[in-house]
Amino acid sequence: MVFAILVMAQGPVWSEENQNRRERENAFFRSIRANQDDSYITLGGGLGNIDDLVFEALIAPYFLLRTSEDARLGATISSPILIRMYNEYSFPVRTPSYMPQVSFFYQTSGGGDDHINYLFLTLTHHSNGQDDPFFNEDGSINRHSGDFSTNYVEFGAFFNRQLIPFFNTSEYFSTSLEYHVNLGRSPELNGRYSFVRWHNNIRIFRFPASWTNLRLEKTPRVQTRLETTWRFGDFNDASFFDVKERLNLSFTIAYRPDFLSDVSLFFNLFSGEDYYNMHFDRRLNVFRVGLQAFGFR
């Protein structure tokens, strides 16, 4: 009887401590999810100088691994595939981009949802699964079956800070350097492709609130994302301050209607290097609309 009374007396204390720890863990892993690429599919190719497409789609599932009880460490394993279906005879999907990767995360500080900081390291292989010559006989790039392959390391920092003075928003910022190692890399990329890149990413999530109990839903209603990439190195005879050649810029707004829980309608403006493997030598300026899957919870 005395033992039972002691267990009952200590139960709420243990439960509260467990709940606090779980909330800290959830905040860390929600921040990791906020740093992942979302799967999407576009409706057509969009407006701009992109090819005539039926759709472009990124399939980016990932496995989130927990490596310690205090949630200071984490890792993800993912194998994103980017495909374009062309609006041509038989609707071909030519040379998809395969990007298997593993990422490691270390939480440096933070306790609540609005104060999470961590460092991350990502190892990625990017190829198109082809093995034909890089160039056609006329010297042009073989977009249909040319061999594209590169491997890179990305190291960066991620911050979660409350910048907008509203209780129902979360803001995330990340900055990172990407370096392409000279290992298993297509030699034809030398002088044509940037092997050092500086990425910056700002994401803002707005959550719908229930004013009856002042509680927020778990899935954001509106997502805003601004991404920039500055490409270093000697390629295409670009000068160091050649903004047109070196800067990639992407702006996305995604809206989730009430009747959807995991899918949003997104609008995207992109200007920069074409990211579709063998198409890297051209610059895209495009506006597109599509559906985005989101696993924030």
N, C-alpha and C positions, 0 to 999 in steps of 0.2 A: 504493500500500500504506500509506504513512504517513497519507494522507488518510482511508483506511478505518479505520485504527486510531484516529485522532482522533475520527471520527464515532461509533465503537463506544464509546469512552471517555466521550464527552459524552452519549451516548444516555440512560443511566439518570438523569443529572442533569436533562436536559430533561424526561424523562418524569415525574420526581418533582415538578418545579416545575409542570408542566402539571396533574398530578393534584391538587396542593394548590390551584391556582387553580380547577379544576373543582369541588372540594369547597366552596370559598367561594361560587362562583356558585350551586351547587345549594342551599346553605343559604339564600341570599337568596331564590331563586325558590320554594323550599319554603315560606318564610315568606309570600311573596306569595300562594301558593295557600291557605295557612291563613287568609287574610283574605277569601277569596271565599265567596259563598253556595253551599251545596251543593244540587244538584237533589234533589227528593224527591217522593213521592206518598203520600198518606194512605190508610188503609183506612177508607172512610166519612168522615163528618164529625167523628167524635169525640163525647165526652161534654161537654155544656155547652150554652150558648145559641147555638151556631152553627146555620146553616141545615141542613136535612136534605140531605146531600150523598152522591153516589156516591164522590167523591174530591175532594181538592184537590191540585194539582200545581204545582211550580215547575220550569220548564225553564230552566236557567241555564248554558249553554255559554259559554266565554270563550276568547279568543285571547291568549296571553301573548307579549309582544313584548320582545326583548332589544335594548337601545339602546347598550350599551357593553361592551367586552371585560372590564373589571374589575367588571361587574355592579353598579355603583353606581346605575344608572338602569334603570328598567323601566316597562312600561305594559301594560295589559290593555284589550281591547275586548270588550264583552259586550252581549247583548240578551235579558235574562231575560223570560220570560212566565209570569205566574201565572194559573192557571185554576181554576175551580170547576165541576164537573159536578153539577147539581142532580138530586135523586131525585124527579123529576116526570115527567109525560107527555112522551115523546120525549127525556128526559134532556138538557135543554139546557145549554149552556155559555154563560153570559151575561157579556157585557162583560169579557173578560180584561184583566188589567193588563199593559201593554207598558212596559218599563223599559230602553230602550237607554242604555248608559253607556260612558264611557271614563275610565280611571283612570291616574294617573301616580304613580310611586314613586321615592323617592330614599333610598338607604341612607346613614344618618348615621354608623353605627358597627357593629362586629360582625365576627366572623371565623368562628366555629364555629356549629354548630346551636343552641347554647344562649345565644348572645349576638348577636342580630340586632335592630337598631333601624332604622326608616325612617319617613319622612313620606309621606303620600299625599294626593292631591287627586282627587276624583271629580266628574264632570259627568254628571247624569242627567236624562232626560226621563221623566215618568210620566203615562200617559194610558190611556184605555180604548177609544180608536178610535171613539167615538160623537160625534154632532153634534146630537142632539135637545136640547130645552130641559132645563135643570138641574132644574127643578121640574115636577111634575105640575100639572094644573089645580086640584087641591084644596090646593096649597101644599106637599105632601110631596115628598121628594127622589125624582127619577126614577131608580130603581136599574136599570131595564131598558135604557134607551137614552140617559140623560142624559149630557151632555158633561162629562167630568172630565179636567183637564189641569193639570200643574204642572211646573216645572223647578227643579232645585236643585243647589247646590254643596256638597260635603262635604269638609272638611279635617280631617286627624287625624294621630295618631302611633301606631305599632305597636311593641310591645316583645316580645322573646323572652327569658325569664328562667327559670332552673331554680329553681323555688320548692319543689317537692315533693322530698324527699330519696330519690328512687329513680332508678336509672340508666336506666330504660326509659320515662320520661315526658318530654313536652315541653309547656311552658306558654306560652300567648300571651295578650297583653293589648293591646287597642286602645281608644282614646278619640277621639271626633271631634265636630265641630259641623256641623250640616246647616242650610243657609240656602236658602229658596225665594225665588228672584228674581221680581220682578213683571214677567215677560216671558212671554207666551203662557200665562198662568195664568187659570184660570176665575175670573172676578170674584166669583162666588157663594161661593167659599171664604172670602172675607174675613169674619172674625168667627166662623167655624165650624171653621177648620182651623189647626193650628199651623204657622207658617212658620219657626220656629227650634227645633231639636231637638239635644239632647246625648245621644250614644250612648256606651255602655261595653260592652265585650265581653271575656269571659274564656273561653278554650278550653284544655282539657287533653286531651292525647292519650296514651294508654298503648299501648306497642308490645309485642307478644309477643316473648319472648326464647328463643333456643335455648341451653339451658344446656350443651350439649356443646361449643360453640365460643364461647359468650358473645357471640353476634352477634344484632342485632335485625332483625326483619323490617321492610320498608319501609312497610308499610301498618298503621296503628294498629288495635288490636283494640277499644278502647273510646274513645269521644269524649264529652266532657262540655262543655256550652256554656251559659254564663249571660250573658244580654243584658238591659240596661236602657236605657230611653229616657225622658228627661225633656223634656216639651213646654212650651216657653215661649210667651209672647204672649197676646193677648186673644182668647179663643174660648170660646163657650158660657158666658160669664159666670163662668168658673172663677177662684177666688182663687189667689194665687201658690203657696200651700202645699196646694192641693187634690190630695192624692196619688191619690185615686181617679180624678180626671179627667186628671191630667198624667203619671202614671207608667205606662209599658209594661214588662212583665216577662215574660221567656221563659226556660225552663229545659229543656234537651234532653240526653238520654243516648242514645247510639247504640252498638250492639254488633254486631261483625262475627264471625259464626261461622267456624270453620275452613274450611268448604267454600266460602266466598265470598271473593272477592278485592277487589271494587270496590263492593259493596253492603252496607249495614248496616241492621239493624232499629232504629228509633228510637222513643222515647217523649218526648212534649213536653207541657209545661204552659205555657199562655199566658194572660196577663191584660192587657188594654189595648185601645187603639183598634183597631178592625177595619181592617186594612191593605189591604182589597180595594176599591180605588178608591171608587166611589160609596157604599160601606157605612161610610165613615169616621165617621159620626155616632153609631155605637153602640159599646158596649164589650163585648168578648168575654171570656169566662171558659171555657176549654176544655181538655180533655185529649184527645190523639189519638195514634194509633200509625200507623206507616207504614214505607216503605222509603226509604233515602237513598243516593244515589250519591255517590261520594267520589273525587276525583282528587288525593290528597295527594302521590303520587310525582312 
